[in-house]
Amino acid sequence: MLEAESISKTINERELWSSVNLAVGPGEIFDLVGQSGSGKTTLLNCLGGLAPVDDGEIRIDGVHIGKSPRTVRRRLLRSHIGFLFQSYALIDSWTIEQNLSLAFRGRTRRSERRRRAREVLDRLNLHAELETPVYLLSGGEQQRVALARVMLKQPKIILADEPTSALDDHHCELLLEVLREHCAGGGAVVVATHDPRLMDVCDALYRLTEISLEHRRAVTVWHMD
């Protein structure tokens, strides 16, 4: 479903990581760990097509996203990838409804959008009115709105950057249930986190490890039983 072969990335003459190989299949939750600055967020962005790699290939369902025509790449990423950003990537001045409307593709009646949005928000135990501006929400509530947007989009692959950072134990468990359901339906998840609550449910762990003073990095994979 998602493959990276010998990919490398350098920013401002600093090599973040090189010769990275990974493969994530349907039903898998894959965890990226590493110290601050090791390039976890950058790796997520590259896997999701938001940033290019310097070398190597990234393939989604066998399609090389770096060499595909722009229209093909855009269509593939829109249908296959859903991001959960650490900063939530919500528009503060917009309402919950307006932010969630970005998840819908094609023409969907507003009544249908509102019905589906309300169902997902109820599932996440967020009972604020759809007309509520995002800036009035707490960090945990904003994180759940961001998760609701991904759920409504229904991508094949979820890329999540510290998705539990603002969640208490109860709402963290709700997130885990959503991720498990996503994988049970044939989806996949790649998450960057050190939260043991989330690491415990991951199928594999991928660690970015600094190995020299020149900031060169090796990548090691541990499969978790």
Buried (B, 14 or more C-beta within 10 A) or exposed (E): BBBBBEBBBBEEEEBBBBEBEBBBEBBBBBBBBBEEEBBBBBBBBBBBBBBEBEEBBBBBEEBEBBEBEEEEBEEBBEBBBBBBBBEBBBEEEBBBBBBBBBBBEEEEEEEEBBEBBBEBBEBBEBEBEBEBBBEEBEEBBBBBBBBBBBBBBEBBBBBBBBBBBBBEEEBBEBBBEBBBEBBEEEBBBBBBBBBEBBBEBBBBBBBBEBEEEEBEBBBEEEEEE
